[in-house]
Amino acid sequence: MVFILLLYGIIAGVFISKRKMKMSQAVIPMIAFAILSSVALGQNYTTSLIPEVNDGIGISNFLAAFLLPEAGWTKEMFLSKFELYLGISIAFIFIYFLLVIVENIKSNVKA
């Protein structure tokens, strides 16, 4: 996952440096992935609260399987990962709004 984010950062950096993309536009896919991850992990956590669904505790969707470790599953770990990605989603949304404000200020200064 870190490799994918690093690759995306390099590609977005090239577009930003060539002035083909604004920084705020580069954050939008990261926001979408973070929100989708939060939803997947939240669904996985709520499913783990009902042990009859999975005949015990388990991973309930593909994205959660991609984001969670192979072993050591507990309800507390599922909750902590969900809260982590929820916090990351909120942080990316906050960063997006800050970038939009800064870009608007820069465009008004140039005009």
KAVENGI-V908890 format. One record per residue. N is the residue number from 1. RES is the residue in one small letter. SS is DSSP state (2 for helix, 1 for strand, 0 for the rest). PSI is psi in radians with two decimals (NA if undefined). OMEGA is omega in whole degrees, -180 to 180 (999 if undefined). Layout:
BEGIN
N|RES|SS|PSI|OMEGA ; N|RES|SS|PSI|OMEGA
END
This chain:
BEGIN
1|m|0|-0.70|178 ; 2|v|2|-0.66|178 ; 3|f|2|-0.74|-180 ; 4|i|2|-0.78|179 ; 5|l|2|-0.67|178 ; 6|l|2|-0.78|177 ; 7|l|2|-0.77|178 ; 8|y|2|-0.71|179 ; 9|g|2|-0.70|178 ; 10|i|2|-0.80|-180 ; 11|i|2|-0.80|179 ; 12|a|2|-0.67|178 ; 13|g|2|-0.68|178 ; 14|v|2|-0.80|180 ; 15|f|2|-0.68|179 ; 16|i|2|-0.75|-179 ; 17|s|2|-0.49|178 ; 18|k|0|0.11|178 ; 19|r|0|0.52|177 ; 20|k|0|-0.17|-178 ; 21|m|0|2.42|174 ; 22|k|0|2.74|180 ; 23|m|2|-0.65|180 ; 24|s|2|-0.60|178 ; 25|q|2|-0.55|-180 ; 26|a|2|-0.41|-178 ; 27|v|2|-0.40|-175 ; 28|i|2|-0.82|178 ; 29|p|2|-0.57|178 ; 30|m|2|-0.66|176 ; 31|i|2|-0.80|-179 ; 32|a|2|-0.77|180 ; 33|f|2|-0.70|-179 ; 34|a|2|-0.72|179 ; 35|i|2|-0.75|177 ; 36|l|2|-0.71|177 ; 37|s|2|-0.72|178 ; 38|s|2|-0.74|179 ; 39|v|2|-0.78|-179 ; 40|a|2|-0.76|-179 ; 41|l|2|-0.61|176 ; 42|g|2|-0.71|177 ; 43|q|2|-0.67|178 ; 44|n|2|-0.72|179 ; 45|y|2|-0.81|-178 ; 46|t|2|-0.58|176 ; 47|t|2|-0.60|-180 ; 48|s|2|-0.32|178 ; 49|l|0|-0.30|179 ; 50|i|0|1.56|-174 ; 51|p|2|-0.38|-180 ; 52|e|2|-0.42|-177 ; 53|v|2|-0.79|-176 ; 54|n|2|0.22|-175 ; 55|d|0|0.86|-176 ; 56|g|0|-2.70|-179 ; 57|i|0|2.43|-178 ; 58|g|0|3.12|178 ; 59|i|0|2.32|-173 ; 60|s|0|-0.09|178 ; 61|n|0|2.86|-174 ; 62|f|2|-0.78|-176 ; 63|l|2|-0.67|176 ; 64|a|2|-0.66|177 ; 65|a|2|-0.57|178 ; 66|f|2|-0.59|-174 ; 67|l|2|-0.40|-176 ; 68|l|0|2.67|178 ; 69|p|0|2.90|-177 ; 70|e|0|-0.61|-174 ; 71|a|0|3.02|178 ; 72|g|0|0.55|-178 ; 73|w|0|2.24|171 ; 74|t|0|2.80|177 ; 75|k|2|-0.63|-180 ; 76|e|2|-0.68|178 ; 77|m|2|-0.72|177 ; 78|f|2|-0.76|180 ; 79|l|2|-0.75|-178 ; 80|s|2|-0.67|177 ; 81|k|2|-0.68|176 ; 82|f|2|-0.80|179 ; 83|e|2|-0.64|178 ; 84|l|2|-0.87|-179 ; 85|y|2|-0.51|174 ; 86|l|2|-0.74|176 ; 87|g|2|-0.70|177 ; 88|i|2|-0.70|178 ; 89|s|2|-0.81|180 ; 90|i|2|-0.71|179 ; 91|a|2|-0.75|178 ; 92|f|2|-0.68|177 ; 93|i|2|-0.74|178 ; 94|f|2|-0.78|178 ; 95|i|2|-0.71|178 ; 96|y|2|-0.85|-180 ; 97|f|2|-0.66|176 ; 98|l|2|-0.75|179 ; 99|l|2|-0.70|178 ; 100|v|2|-0.75|179 ; 101|i|2|-0.81|-180 ; 102|v|2|-0.74|179 ; 103|e|2|-0.67|178 ; 104|n|2|-0.68|178 ; 105|i|2|-0.76|179 ; 106|k|2|-0.71|-180 ; 107|s|2|-0.56|177 ; 108|n|2|-0.56|178 ; 109|v|2|-0.68|180 ; 110|k|2|-0.54|-176 ; 111|a|0|NA|999
END
